[in-house]
């Protein structure tokens, strides 16, 4: 298996693991939040992001990076949570700039938001580390 195929497979496996994590843990407050998160993960997979970025967790956040390995190095991270109003809160971290978040949006649909889409583009362009 080529190196790039191995990375792609590792990324895809991370999405399967994250789906199981959210389904099996009681981290989200209610069934509606769980359904929203699982549907969001499914949307990412449908759009092919599962072969381009690693999915992980940070407490109750879905975390997206280009880290080669779990707990690996990365510069950009997107963290997505669902708030009490069942809206997606998305935080952007660019660790080359700051250890604090560098962006925030709160939306009903992440893929219909231009800011989110630009953040995803920047994340995908990041070198895999």
GIRA-V826671 format. One line per field, one symbol per residue. psi: psi as a letter, one per 30 degrees, with the letter a starting at -180 (. if undefined). A space follows every 50 residues. Layout:
BEGIN
psi=???
END
This chain:
BEGIN
psi=kleeeeeeeeeeeeeeeeeeeeeflhekfleeeeeeeeeeeeeeeefgff fflkkaljcgkkkklgkelkgaklekkkkklkafghlkkkkkkjffelfl kflkljlejefgkeeeeeeeeeeefkkk.
END
